[in-house]
Amino acid sequence: MATFFILCLLIVLLLTGMPIFAGLGLASVAIMLVTEGSISSVADTVFAKLDNGLLTAIPMFAFMAHVMIKSRVVDDLYEAANAMVGHFKGGLGVATVLSCTIFAAISGSSVATALTIGSSAIPQMQRFGYRPRDAYGVIAAGGTLGILIPPSGPLILYAIVTETSIGALFLAGFVPGILMALIFAFHCISQAYFQKERKDSSWIGWKNCGSALKRSIWSLLMPPLVLGGIYSGIFTASEAASIGCIYALLVGAFVYRNFGFKELGETAYETVRTTAMLFMILAAAAMFGHAVTIIRLPIELMESVTALGLSPLSFILVVMLVIFVLGMFLETISIILITTPIILPALIQLDINLIWYGILLMINLELALITPPVGMNLFVIKGIANAPLAEVIRGSLPYVLLMLLGLFLVMMIPGLALWLPEIAGFGR
């Protein structure tokens, strides 16, 4: 009954149109006032949650992504992908997926990936005969890879909430991320055979292909630099983000020579806005987690699950269904911060691997980005293409089914997520 009341209260608040952090905060305050008659514990709760050095990685990765976007380094990335595979049947779609995959490993942001690659790819795909909705769909879906392929902001948040290894989670996201990209690419190829009007790109020759790869080398070096330093133990995730920022600034200022003090100020402003919004949600989620702990909701949930006798797989299926529904109304970070503290005790009780669950959660959150009515990537594509939202949704629907297939595969074959972390010697 308490769970139902809390969810109803939170949904009503969010449906009024108020920001996520405000809805979480008000629901938390209401619970604390009813149960304790005081909100004196709010300050300590928020400070304890935000007093974490790992959080410094989030604004750094955001700044790095904004610098790469502002200096237009990613334009060469798309041109190189198109040069390599654009001449094959359905190759332009595959090139778009490939570009999204590589940029996801640079930015760690799904919205940034969809925005950046979409701005370059959508006009090109339409020029070569792709139906508008097909172009919208592949960009919206390819953009979601930003939260699965490391470095990933949502993965960092999940690691902080569950106190699991960021390095292990980053490694765990590689194989599922590549699997999803391959599924998307196969769909683009198979779809092309049923649409004869597509021309696709012509082969530009090995020399021009090599030139395109040479121009994109600066963006291709970013993932090995950042991720290689983390996995080799040279620096931590926060230090890696700082190194990535310095690298992006140097490339923009001295290689591309289009990033000056004006662009630096605009980038810093966008980073501050993004980070402030995220940290406010994080603080409000900490309050919400404290509030539900006061009313013993996690304990009651764990006891209910134990009493039902659900197997770990059955529990995961139920949780994934709930998160899929929540994803239609809430954005990804809010889902992580609302659901994870509640179900974490049950995950531990049922001996469910937290790294495996984290990857399942990320794939489900990818779905949240392209499922209406609140799919962030859908709105991004609508904005950059000036397209009807209904057309964007139609183009994205096949990819919802493909993501569900990927989620099912990782759920049935945990080794897809756990293989690399186990080889690297990470624990649970």
C-alpha positions in Angstrom: 0.0 0.0 0.0 2.9 2.4 0.8 4.5 1.6 -2.5 1.3 2.4 -4.4 0.8 5.7 -2.5 4.3 6.8 -3.1 4.2 6.0 -6.8 0.8 7.7 -7.2 2.1 10.8 -5.4 5.3 10.9 -7.6 3.4 10.4 -10.8 0.8 13.1 -10.0 3.6 15.6 -9.2 5.5 14.8 -12.4 2.4 15.0 -14.6 1.9 18.6 -13.5 5.0 19.4 -15.6 7.3 20.3 -12.7 11.0 19.3 -13.0 12.1 15.8 -12.0 14.1 17.1 -9.0 11.2 19.1 -7.7 8.8 16.2 -7.9 11.2 13.8 -6.1 12.0 16.5 -3.5 8.4 17.3 -2.7 7.4 13.6 -2.5 10.3 13.0 -0.2 9.5 16.0 2.1 5.8 14.8 2.3 6.9 11.3 3.3 9.3 12.6 5.9 6.8 15.1 7.4 4.1 12.4 7.7 6.4 9.8 9.2 8.9 11.8 11.2 7.3 15.2 11.5 10.6 16.9 10.5 12.9 17.3 7.5 16.0 17.9 9.6 17.8 14.9 8.0 17.6 16.4 4.5 20.9 18.3 4.7 23.0 15.4 6.0 21.4 13.0 3.4 22.1 15.3 0.5 25.6 16.1 1.6 26.5 12.4 2.1 25.3 11.6 -1.4 27.1 14.4 -3.2 30.3 14.1 -1.1 31.8 11.6 -3.6 34.9 12.1 -5.6 33.6 9.9 -8.4 31.0 12.5 -9.2 33.7 14.8 -10.6 33.9 12.5 -13.7 30.4 13.5 -14.8 30.9 17.2 -15.5 34.3 16.3 -17.1 32.9 13.8 -19.5 30.0 16.3 -20.3 32.6 19.1 -21.0 34.6 16.7 -23.2 31.6 15.8 -25.3 30.5 19.5 -25.7 34.1 20.4 -26.9 34.1 17.6 -29.5 30.7 18.8 -30.7 31.5 22.5 -30.8 34.8 22.0 -32.6 33.0 19.7 -35.2 35.5 16.9 -34.8 32.8 14.4 -35.2 32.0 15.6 -38.8 35.1 13.9 -39.9 34.2 10.8 -37.9 31.0 10.4 -39.9 32.7 11.0 -43.2 35.2 8.3 -42.5 32.5 5.8 -41.5 30.6 6.6 -44.7 33.8 6.3 -46.8 34.5 2.8 -45.5 31.0 1.2 -45.7 28.7 3.6 -47.4 29.0 2.0 -50.8 27.6 -1.4 -49.6 23.9 -2.2 -49.9 22.4 -0.4 -46.9 25.9 0.9 -46.2 24.9 4.5 -45.4 22.7 3.2 -42.5 25.6 0.9 -41.4 28.0 3.9 -41.5 25.5 5.9 -39.4 25.4 3.1 -36.8 29.2 2.8 -36.9 29.5 6.6 -36.3 27.1 6.4 -33.4 29.0 3.6 -31.9 32.4 5.4 -32.1 30.9 8.7 -30.9 29.2 6.9 -28.0 32.7 5.8 -26.9 33.7 9.4 -26.9 30.8 11.3 -25.4 29.1 8.9 -23.1 25.8 10.6 -23.9 23.0 9.3 -25.9 21.4 12.6 -26.5 24.7 14.1 -27.6 25.3 11.2 -29.9 21.9 11.5 -31.6 22.2 15.3 -31.9 25.7 15.3 -33.3 25.6 12.3 -35.7 22.0 13.1 -36.7 22.8 16.7 -37.8 25.3 15.3 -40.4 23.7 12.0 -41.3 20.0 12.7 -41.7 20.4 15.1 -44.8 22.9 12.6 -46.4 20.6 9.6 -45.9 17.7 11.4 -47.4 19.8 12.6 -50.3 20.6 8.9 -51.1 17.0 7.8 -51.1 16.4 6.8 -47.5 12.8 7.3 -46.4 12.8 10.1 -43.8 11.4 7.8 -41.1 14.1 5.2 -41.7 16.8 7.9 -41.3 15.1 9.2 -38.1 14.9 5.7 -36.7 18.5 4.6 -37.2 19.8 7.9 -35.7 17.4 7.7 -32.7 18.3 4.1 -32.0 22.0 4.5 -32.8 22.2 7.4 -30.4 21.0 5.2 -27.5 24.4 3.4 -27.6 25.8 6.4 -25.7 24.6 5.0 -22.3 25.8 1.5 -22.9 29.2 1.8 -24.6 31.7 3.3 -22.1 32.4 5.8 -20.9 28.8 6.3 -19.9 27.4 8.8 -17.4 24.4 6.6 -16.4 26.8 3.7 -15.8 28.9 5.9 -13.5 25.7 6.9 -11.6 24.7 3.2 -11.3 28.2 2.4 -10.0 27.9 5.1 -7.4 24.5 4.1 -6.2 25.3 0.4 -6.0 29.0 0.8 -5.0 30.2 -1.5 -7.8 33.3 -1.0 -9.9 33.1 1.6 -12.6 35.9 -0.3 -14.5 34.0 -3.5 -14.4 30.8 -1.9 -15.6 32.6 -0.2 -18.4 34.1 -3.5 -19.5 30.7 -5.2 -19.2 29.1 -2.7 -21.6 31.4 -3.4 -24.5 30.1 -6.7 -25.8 26.4 -5.9 -25.4 27.0 -2.5 -26.9 28.7 -4.0 -30.0 26.0 -6.6 -30.1 23.3 -3.9 -30.3 25.2 -2.1 -33.0 25.5 -5.3 -35.1 21.8 -5.9 -34.7 21.1 -2.4 -35.9 23.5 -2.7 -38.8 22.0 -6.0 -39.9 18.5 -4.4 -39.9 19.8 -1.6 -42.1 21.2 -4.0 -44.6 18.2 -6.3 -44.7 15.9 -3.2 -45.0 17.9 -1.9 -47.9 17.1 -5.0 -50.0 13.4 -4.2 -49.9 13.8 -0.5 -51.0 15.2 -0.4 -54.5 15.1 3.3 -54.8 18.1 3.7 -52.5 21.3 4.6 -54.3 23.8 4.5 -51.4 27.2 6.0 -51.8 29.7 5.1 -54.5 33.1 3.7 -53.7 35.5 6.6 -53.5 38.7 4.5 -53.8 41.3 3.4 -51.3 43.2 6.7 -51.5 40.2 8.8 -50.6 39.1 6.3 -48.0 42.6 6.5 -46.4 42.4 10.3 -46.4 39.0 10.2 -44.7 40.4 7.9 -42.0 43.4 10.2 -41.6 41.1 13.2 -41.0 39.2 11.3 -38.4 42.2 10.0 -36.5 41.9 12.6 -33.8 38.4 11.5 -32.8 39.4 7.8 -33.1 42.2 8.3 -30.7 39.9 9.5 -27.9 38.5 6.1 -26.7 41.8 4.4 -26.5 43.3 7.3 -24.6 40.5 7.6 -22.0 39.5 3.9 -21.6 43.0 2.6 -22.0 44.2 4.7 -19.2 41.4 3.5 -16.9 41.8 -0.2 -17.6 45.6 -0.1 -17.5 45.5 1.6 -14.1 47.3 4.7 -15.2 44.5 6.9 -13.9 41.1 6.8 -12.3 37.8 7.5 -14.1 37.8 11.1 -12.9 41.4 11.6 -14.0 40.6 9.9 -17.3 37.7 12.4 -17.9 40.2 15.3 -17.2 42.7 13.9 -19.6 39.9 13.6 -22.2 38.9 17.2 -21.7 42.5 18.4 -22.2 42.9 16.3 -25.3 39.6 17.6 -26.8 40.6 21.2 -26.0 44.0 20.7 -27.7 42.5 19.1 -30.8 39.8 21.8 -31.1 42.2 24.7 -30.5 45.4 23.6 -32.3 44.4 20.9 -34.9 41.0 22.1 -36.1 41.7 25.7 -35.0 38.0 26.5 -34.6 37.7 26.5 -30.8 38.6 29.8 -29.1 37.6 31.7 -26.0 34.1 32.3 -27.3 33.5 28.6 -27.8 35.1 27.8 -24.5 32.6 30.1 -22.7 29.6 28.6 -24.5 30.8 25.0 -23.8 31.4 25.8 -20.2 28.0 27.3 -19.9 26.3 24.2 -21.4 28.3 21.9 -19.2 27.3 23.8 -16.1 23.7 23.7 -17.1 23.8 19.9 -17.7 25.8 19.2 -14.5 23.6 21.4 -12.3 20.5 19.7 -13.5 22.0 16.3 -13.0 23.2 17.0 -9.5 19.9 18.5 -8.4 18.2 15.3 -9.5 20.9 13.3 -7.7 20.3 15.3 -4.5 16.5 14.9 -4.8 16.9 11.2 -5.4 19.0 10.9 -2.3 16.2 12.4 -0.3 13.7 10.1 -2.0 15.9 7.1 -1.2 16.1 8.2 2.5 12.4 8.7 2.6 11.5 5.3 1.3 14.0 3.8 3.8 12.2 5.5 6.7 8.9 3.7 5.8 10.8 0.4 5.4 9.9 0.1 1.7 13.1 -1.7 0.6 12.8 -4.2 3.5 9.1 -4.8 2.7 9.9 -5.3 -1.0 12.7 -7.8 -0.1 10.3 -9.7 2.2 7.6 -9.7 -0.4 9.9 -11.1 -3.0 11.2 -13.7 -0.7 7.6 -14.7 0.3 6.6 -15.1 -3.4 9.5 -17.5 -3.9 10.5 -15.8 -7.2 13.6 -17.1 -8.9 16.3 -14.6 -9.7 15.3 -14.7 -13.4 11.6 -14.2 -12.6 12.4 -11.2 -10.4 14.6 -9.7 -13.2 11.8 -10.2 -15.7 9.3 -8.4 -13.4 11.8 -5.5 -12.7 12.6 -5.1 -16.4 8.9 -4.9 -17.2 8.3 -2.2 -14.6 11.4 -0.2 -15.8 10.2 -0.4 -19.4 6.9 1.1 -18.3 8.6 3.8 -16.3 10.8 4.6 -19.3 7.8 5.8 -21.2 7.4 8.6 -18.7 10.7 9.3 -16.9 14.2 10.0 -18.2 17.0 7.6 -17.7 18.9 9.2 -14.8 15.7 9.5 -12.8 14.9 5.9 -13.3 18.3 4.8 -12.0 18.1 7.0 -9.0 14.5 6.1 -8.1 14.4 2.4 -8.7 17.9 1.2 -7.8 17.9 2.1 -4.1 14.5 0.4 -3.7 15.4 -3.0 -5.4 19.1 -3.1 -4.4 18.4 -5.1 -1.2 16.4 -7.6 -3.1 19.1 -8.0 -5.8 21.6 -8.8 -3.0 19.2 -11.1 -1.3 18.6 -13.1 -4.5 22.4 -13.2 -5.2 21.9 -11.4 -8.6 25.1 -10.2 -10.1 25.0 -6.3 -9.9 27.2 -5.9 -12.9 25.0 -8.1 -15.1 21.9 -6.3 -13.8 23.5 -2.9 -14.5 23.9 -3.8 -18.1 20.3 -5.1 -18.4 19.2 -1.8 -16.8 21.2 0.2 -19.4 19.7 -1.6 -22.3 16.2 -1.1 -20.9 17.1 2.6 -20.4 18.1 2.7 -24.1 14.5 1.7 -24.8 13.3 4.6 -22.7 15.1 7.0 -25.0 13.0 6.0 -28.0 9.6 5.0 -26.5 6.9 7.6 -26.4 5.5 9.7 -24.9 8.8 10.8 -23.2 11.6 9.5 -25.4 14.4 12.1 -25.3 16.0 10.9 -28.6 12.7 11.2 -30.3 12.5 14.9 -29.4 16.1 15.4 -30.4 15.5 14.0 -33.9 12.3 16.0 -34.2 14.2 19.2 -33.4 17.2 18.7 -35.7 15.1 17.4 -38.6 12.0 19.6 -38.1 10.0 16.5 -38.6 6.5 15.4 -37.3 6.9 13.5 -34.1 4.6 10.7 -35.4 7.0 10.1 -38.3 10.0 9.9 -35.9 8.1 7.4 -33.7 7.2 5.3 -36.7 10.8 5.1 -37.8 11.9 4.1 -34.3 9.4 1.4 -33.6 11.4 -1.4 -35.4 14.4 -0.6 -33.2 12.3 -1.0 -30.1 11.8 -4.7 -31.1 15.5 -5.0 -31.9 16.5 -3.7 -28.5 14.1 -6.1 -26.8 15.8 -8.8 -28.7 19.2 -7.6 -27.4 17.8 -7.3 -23.8 16.5 -10.9 -24.1 19.9 -12.2 -25.3 21.9 -10.6 -22.5 19.3 -11.8 -20.0 19.5 -15.4 -21.2 23.3 -15.3 -21.7 24.9 -13.4 -18.8 28.3 -14.1 -20.2 27.8 -11.5 -22.8 28.1 -8.9 -20.1 30.3 -10.7 -17.6 32.9 -12.2 -19.9 35.3 -9.2 -20.1 35.0 -8.2 -16.4 35.8 -11.8 -15.4 38.9 -11.9 -17.7 40.1 -8.6 -16.2 39.7 -10.1 -12.7 36.9 -7.8 -11.5 34.6 -9.1 -8.8 30.9 -8.5 -8.4 
